[in-house]
Amino acid sequence: MKLYLAIPLVLLALLIAASGVAAVARGWVLPINRRHVRGPRLYGWGQLVVAFALCWQAVCGLVISDSDTRLWGTLTGSMILLVGIIVMTVGQLAGGNREGNGTP
């Protein structure tokens, strides 16, 4: 992986991780996603997993020179990314109703 691909990838991972930390710690979700997310903490954990997977793929693409190890590392990163996306989707579907109108 070239450096011009790795730097934006790591920056994107840091932004996703910051949003995930905010969701896990405070239950805060970006305003564009607020209407869709019902379980903000679970959604935040999914964001943290996605950020980790992106960093994992960047490290495997930049640091590892053995082609066999690089292949298995990026494949593992893709599987972790898929797990993170599934956790984020479950965070959108599961959880309580966030309207807070007081009715069950």
Residue frames as qw, qx, qy, qz and C-alpha x, y, z in Angstrom:
[[0.000, 0.892, 0.452, 0.000, 0.00, 0.00, 0.00],
 [0.400, 0.463, -0.021, 0.791, 1.30, 3.40, -0.89],
 [0.237, -0.249, -0.474, 0.811, 1.62, 6.16, 1.67],
 [0.233, -0.023, -0.154, -0.960, -0.85, 8.37, -0.19],
 [0.604, -0.300, -0.600, -0.429, -3.48, 5.69, 0.42],
 [0.561, -0.260, -0.687, 0.383, -2.52, 4.90, 4.00],
 [0.114, -0.020, -0.318, 0.941, -2.64, 8.45, 5.39],
 [0.468, -0.177, -0.163, -0.850, -6.28, 9.17, 4.40],
 [0.703, -0.216, -0.656, -0.166, -7.24, 5.68, 5.55],
 [0.469, -0.183, -0.619, 0.602, -5.74, 6.21, 9.00],
 [0.100, -0.042, 0.151, -0.983, -7.29, 9.70, 9.26],
 [0.605, -0.216, -0.416, -0.643, -10.68, 8.24, 8.38],
 [0.669, -0.223, -0.693, 0.153, -10.16, 5.53, 10.99],
 [0.254, -0.076, -0.485, 0.833, -9.34, 8.17, 13.61],
 [0.350, -0.124, -0.065, -0.926, -12.53, 10.11, 12.82],
 [0.715, -0.228, -0.550, -0.368, -14.62, 6.95, 13.04],
 [0.573, -0.150, -0.669, 0.449, -12.89, 6.01, 16.31],
 [0.015, 0.042, -0.321, 0.946, -13.58, 9.45, 17.80],
 [0.568, -0.172, -0.235, -0.769, -17.25, 9.13, 16.89],
 [0.735, -0.164, -0.655, -0.058, -17.29, 5.61, 18.36],
 [0.370, -0.058, -0.608, 0.700, -15.76, 6.78, 21.63],
 [0.255, -0.096, 0.126, -0.954, -18.37, 9.54, 21.87],
 [0.699, -0.170, -0.422, -0.551, -21.15, 7.02, 21.27],
 [0.689, -0.145, -0.679, 0.208, -19.82, 4.52, 23.81],
 [0.303, -0.042, -0.511, 0.803, -18.96, 7.05, 26.53],
 [0.172, 0.183, 0.268, -0.930, -21.87, 9.49, 26.25],
 [0.405, 0.493, 0.764, -0.096, -24.41, 7.89, 23.92],
 [0.220, 0.743, -0.060, -0.629, -23.81, 10.72, 21.45],
 [0.636, 0.274, 0.618, 0.371, -24.23, 9.95, 17.75],
 [0.151, -0.086, 0.329, 0.928, -23.59, 12.26, 14.81],
 [0.417, 0.372, 0.293, -0.776, -26.72, 14.26, 13.93],
 [0.497, 0.320, -0.543, -0.597, -26.95, 12.69, 10.49],
 [0.424, 0.026, -0.904, -0.047, -27.26, 9.21, 12.07],
 [0.204, -0.088, 0.625, -0.749, -29.34, 10.11, 15.12],
 [0.701, 0.084, 0.010, -0.708, -32.69, 9.25, 13.62],
 [0.792, 0.220, -0.523, -0.223, -31.57, 5.78, 12.54],
 [0.388, 0.240, -0.794, 0.402, -29.56, 4.63, 15.56],
 [0.679, -0.556, -0.240, -0.416, -31.56, 3.06, 18.39],
 [0.854, -0.459, -0.056, 0.236, -28.69, 1.56, 20.38],
 [0.240, 0.930, -0.250, 0.121, -25.98, 4.25, 20.42],
 [0.454, -0.663, 0.595, 0.002, -23.50, 2.39, 22.61],
 [0.809, 0.094, 0.564, 0.137, -23.65, -0.77, 20.50],
 [0.571, 0.799, 0.123, 0.143, -23.35, 1.39, 17.39],
 [0.076, -0.916, 0.391, -0.051, -20.28, 3.04, 18.93],
 [0.669, -0.370, 0.636, 0.110, -18.65, -0.32, 19.60],
 [0.773, 0.454, 0.409, 0.169, -19.24, -1.19, 15.96],
 [0.310, 0.937, -0.114, 0.116, -17.55, 2.05, 14.93],
 [0.368, -0.748, 0.551, 0.025, -14.55, 1.22, 17.11],
 [0.785, -0.019, 0.600, 0.155, -14.28, -2.22, 15.49],
 [0.632, 0.725, 0.221, 0.165, -14.46, -0.66, 12.02],
 [0.036, 0.948, -0.310, 0.060, -11.74, 1.85, 12.94],
 [0.593, -0.498, 0.626, 0.091, -9.53, -0.95, 14.25],
 [0.801, 0.287, 0.499, 0.162, -10.07, -2.94, 11.04],
 [0.460, 0.878, 0.009, 0.129, -9.09, 0.01, 8.85],
 [0.186, -0.844, 0.503, -0.030, -5.91, 0.55, 10.86],
 [0.762, -0.198, 0.611, 0.078, -5.17, -3.19, 10.72],
 [0.755, 0.541, 0.323, 0.179, -5.44, -3.14, 6.94],
 [0.224, 0.945, -0.209, 0.112, -3.21, -0.08, 6.69],
 [0.443, -0.666, 0.600, 0.014, -0.55, -1.73, 8.86],
 [0.804, 0.060, 0.577, 0.128, -0.72, -4.97, 6.89],
 [0.632, 0.733, 0.196, 0.158, -0.43, -3.03, 3.65],
 [0.133, 0.936, -0.277, 0.171, 2.48, -0.81, 4.73],
 [0.406, -0.692, 0.585, -0.117, 4.60, -2.71, 7.21],
 [0.800, -0.085, 0.593, 0.021, 4.43, -6.34, 6.15],
 [0.219, 0.612, -0.559, -0.515, 6.58, -7.20, 3.14],
 [0.205, -0.042, 0.971, 0.119, 5.85, -10.93, 2.91],
 [0.401, -0.026, -0.440, -0.803, 3.08, -11.38, 0.33],
 [0.483, -0.275, -0.826, -0.093, 1.54, -14.42, 2.04],
 [0.265, -0.383, -0.607, 0.644, 1.35, -12.70, 5.42],
 [0.129, 0.163, -0.051, -0.977, 0.06, -9.51, 3.82],
 [0.421, -0.165, -0.671, -0.587, -2.69, -11.48, 2.08],
 [0.474, -0.409, -0.769, 0.130, -3.85, -13.15, 5.30],
 [0.201, -0.299, -0.390, 0.847, -3.55, -9.89, 7.23],
 [0.251, 0.065, -0.197, -0.946, -5.74, -7.93, 4.84],
 [0.490, -0.256, -0.744, -0.374, -8.21, -10.81, 4.67],
 [0.390, -0.393, -0.696, 0.458, -8.41, -10.81, 8.47],
 [0.025, -0.229, -0.148, 0.962, -8.87, -7.03, 8.41],
 [0.364, -0.105, -0.501, -0.778, -11.72, -7.42, 5.93],
 [0.499, -0.369, -0.783, -0.049, -13.43, -9.95, 8.18],
 [0.273, -0.374, -0.506, 0.728, -13.04, -7.65, 11.20],
 [0.134, 0.085, -0.159, -0.975, -14.47, -4.80, 9.09],
 [0.451, -0.253, -0.681, -0.519, -17.47, -6.93, 8.19],
 [0.440, -0.418, -0.728, 0.320, -18.05, -7.79, 11.86],
 [0.131, -0.277, -0.258, 0.916, -17.92, -4.08, 12.74],
 [0.294, -0.053, -0.383, -0.874, -20.46, -3.21, 10.05],
 [0.499, -0.353, -0.766, -0.202, -22.76, -5.98, 11.34],
 [0.349, -0.404, -0.591, 0.604, -22.46, -4.64, 14.91],
 [0.049, 0.157, -0.007, -0.986, -23.27, -1.13, 13.66],
 [0.409, -0.189, -0.602, -0.659, -26.33, -2.50, 11.84],
 [0.478, -0.422, -0.758, 0.140, -27.51, -4.29, 14.97],
 [0.215, -0.315, -0.365, 0.849, -27.07, -0.98, 16.83],
 [0.238, 0.002, -0.265, -0.935, -29.42, 0.60, 14.35],
 [0.545, -0.245, -0.663, -0.451, -32.03, -2.12, 14.70],
 [0.592, -0.396, -0.662, 0.236, -31.83, -3.03, 18.39],
 [0.215, -0.010, -0.368, 0.905, -32.18, -0.94, 21.51],
 [0.054, 0.615, 0.640, -0.457, -34.84, 1.19, 23.04],
 [0.261, 0.784, 0.418, 0.378, -36.88, 3.87, 21.36],
 [0.448, -0.081, -0.164, 0.875, -35.03, 7.19, 21.60],
 [0.070, -0.643, -0.377, -0.663, -38.08, 9.45, 21.27],
 [0.230, -0.070, -0.600, 0.763, -38.61, 9.73, 25.01],
 [0.344, -0.375, -0.272, -0.817, -42.33, 10.52, 24.86],
 [0.324, -0.234, 0.642, -0.655, -43.05, 8.48, 28.01],
 [0.857, 0.085, 0.077, -0.502, -45.42, 5.97, 26.42],
 [0.614, -0.292, 0.728, 0.089, -44.52, 2.26, 26.29]]
